[in-house]
């Protein structure tokens, strides 16, 4: 259920890149003017990340997830119903509010339901399942919107969001004890119902104060801003117009599908590789090197690429710029005290979406400076505006990964049942949900 809910978040994130043409025609605006529509999601999402992380540390995560899905569904309906770009932006703002408190509570649930040495793999699998939303927001969304309309696409995802928001509330439980099982990791459980509201507010501020004083936090923020922002610049908005304007014979939905596939597969195999190598830091460093190298190839040689060469390179670039997050989550869990994990995740996620919103806006302004013909930009415009920005950012992301200290990777007993208790003498150990 949680993975499907996260898939809806990924769908919202990637939809504007495919729907931008139909929306600009209906609203009678230039494609670059839709930057405010796309970036509104990221600014809202980013501003709420510290609160979602803080709340996930002191509240029932399942309630947050359900409420988030219902709110996002409301915003999606307003986007489809909107008659002007301004109303659509308001709808996008509500979608941002609804999708913000999702990934952190889900990660928190994983820490409560599964042993620590399974976290990296299962978190990667969850994010990989969520990546199916990215796939649906590309070629399938293009086909659906062409057959019906972009408005119907928003209505459909709204209905889906309402349904799964209700299912989450009924099905998702905050920990195994709700169903009568023993906690998987006993030392990390403290029922949130036992904390008074006043003490929760105090705990929110305490966690935040501690996290922002950690040097590791600021290094990870820089890394996330550069890598995640680059990925959202392409996948969240400008990848679709870039393909349509410069390579009109290529299908933009299919090309961006490569990044969605990369999000799914890399989120699964990169944590396994990092477990096998016993390092998170150097795998993240490798991701930055791959991303920077492929960005340089696009900057220099994109016009000489065939469809399939570009598809493969986009896949590898997406693996590096999106797949790293599953390793990052595991790294944070290994270097941070348990009670601060969700808070740090939320605060770092601020820079992911601030990066996306900032780079989308910078790219749009640079494109406008080159001028357009029939609402289309030249290859030179994208070369100097999009890929130059991406190349600079992915190159700078290498710096913090070299400074970071590596974490202690928990790899033992990975072949054991992830739902089993850590106490071998516990006769009532949990073996199933």
C-alpha positions, 0 to 999 in steps of 0.5 A: 500500500505504501509503495503504491501511494509513493508511486502516486507521488512520483507520478505527480512529480513527472507529469508536467514534462509530458502534459506541458504542451496540452496545458500551454495550448489550453491556457494560451501561455508559453511553455516556459510560463508553466515553470511556475506550475511545475516548480510550485510542487517543489517549493511547497514540497520542500518547505514542508519536508522538515515538518513531515520529518519531525511529525513522522518522528512523533506521530502515527506515520500511517495517519500522515500517509493517508491524510497526505494522499487525500490532500494530493488527490484534492489538488489533482482534481483542482488542476484538472478542473482549472480554467486558468493557469493561476487556478492550476498553480493553486491545485499544484500547491495543494498537490505539493502539500499532500505529497510532502508527508509521504516518503519520510513516514514510509521510511519510518514504517520500514524501521518499525516493521523490519530489522536494521540490516534489511533497511537499505534493500527494502527501502530501495525496493519501496522506492523502486516500486514507487518508480512505477509512478514515474513510468506511468507519468511518461509514455502511458500518460502521453497516450492517455492525454492524447486520446482523452485530455490532460484534464482527464489525466488529472481527474483519474489520478485524483480518483486513484489518490482518494481510493488509496488514501482511504485504503492506507487509513484502513490497512497501514499500521504504525508497528507490529504491536497493533496487530498483536505481534512483538516489535521487530526492533524493541529498543526503538519503539516508543508508542506515540500515543504516550507523548502529550501534545505539548511534549511533542512540540518540544521534541520537534524543536529539539530534533530540528536543533540537533540536526542542523548542527551536524556537519554531515547534514550540510554536506548531504544537503549540498549533495542532494541539491545538486544531484536531485535538483538535476534529476528533477530539472530533466525529469520534472519539466525540461526533459519533455520539451527538450526532446520535442524541440530538438529531436522531433522524431523521438517520442519524449514519453518513451525517452523519459521512460528510461529515467523511470526505469532507472529509478526502479532498477537502480533503487534495487541494485545500488543498495545491494552493491553498497551492501556487498562493497560495505560502503555507502559513501563511495557508491554515492561518489560513483553515482556523481562521477557517472552523472557528471560524465554522461552530462558532459557527453550530452553537452558535447555530442547529443545531436550525434546520438541515435534514439537508442544511444540516447535512451541508454545514456538517459537510463544510466544518467537516471540511475545515478541521479535518482538511484542514489537516494536509496543509499542516502536513506540507508547512510543517514540511518547508519550515521544518525541516532534513531530518534533523529532519522526522520527529522534529518531525512525531512530536512535534507529532502528540503534541498532536493526539491529546492534544487529542483525548483531552482534549477527549473527556474534557472533553466527557464530563464536562460531559455527565454534569453535565447528566444523561441520560434513558435514556442520552440527553443533551439538546440543551442538554447538547450545546450547552453541553458539546460545541459550546461547547468546540469553539467555544473551541478553534477560535477559540484556534487562530487565534492561533498561525497569525498568529504563525508565519512563512511558509515558502518554498513550492516550486512550480516544475516541478510538471508534471514527472514526480514519479519523475524525478531532479532532475539533468537530466544524469543519463542513468539518472534514475528514471522509474518504480517 
